[in-house]
């Protein structure tokens, strides 16, 4: 190779490498900072719920809740409400005191009532995890009422939902998957395939993982939106899975049948412990857009009526309180967060849920 061409190749390669290093540095600087200190979630493959909150984390009590220490068994005469859920109930990105379970407790206190509310929300939980957690640990709390805070991302494949912790969950039972057949056929071969050396090296690059994630979302656009009356509407329930919000509009879909089974078993377990069981269906932020056409909450409320399950659809009450503005939207951890409530959203949800629970515990939509 002539020296002139060699110099050009070396010069181009050097500047290309320098540019990539600059971009890598920039992405690392603007990336979400990693958590310092003890991990928030504690992996326990022997437990039926597989992981829980870590009592060594500064936000978590010795009892494993994002809560203060509670007296167990419950003192005589004390009203106790247990909230089960995922990161919505946990109060991800807001303080423990701002999360709606604690705000419910303050709301009742403002009315002169002494009900206590235990926040048992765990980031990443699905309805399967919440069921197993209640059966293993929640029933012993002696609650008068158990509230399940349901988020639509509960119906995604749990291995995809748990991100970098996939290897811990190879032994999940089939009942943990809304679509176990699809997991075996499509997800598991991709997630657990042997990675090449180059790919394993690239996974250490923030720039590569950032671009890879954006590329994957772009490829999924065709299933993340659905047309209705000449307009495209969002129907995604998670970034990591292709499952549609509309799956729960069909009572015969695998996702619906899976969820119905989980709710039935939770109702049986909760009532078997002597408590009353309630479900709150939290909407996604994009459902508040004018003219949005898809509301699986209606189908879920019909299921509740048939099964005599006390359920609340707070959509209209949340819409009046601010609708989409009650959600976090864009923040440092996500470009468009349609799942998690802002402090104002938690305050509104707390008042709506607490008022509903005080009104008689019957299946109904919020007025």
Secondary structure, 3 states (H helix, E strand, C coil): CCHHHHHHHHHHHHHHHHHHHHHHHHHHHHCCCCCCCCCCEEECCCCCCCEEECCCCCCCCCCCCCCCCCCCCCCCCCCEEEEEECHHHHCCCCCCCCCHHHHHHHHHHHCCCCCEEEECCCCCCCHHHHHHHHHHCHHHHCCCEEEEEECHHHHCCHHHHCHHHHHHHCCCCHHHCCCHHHHHHHHHHHHCCCCCHHHHHHCCCHHHHHHHHHHHHHHCHHHHEEEECCEEEECECCCCCCCEHHHHHCCCCHHHHHHHHHHHHHHHHHHHCCCEEEEEECCCHHHHCCCCCCCHHHHHHHHHHHHCCEEEECHHHHHHHCHHHHEEEEECCEEEEEEEECHHHHHHHHHHHHHHHHHCCCCEECC
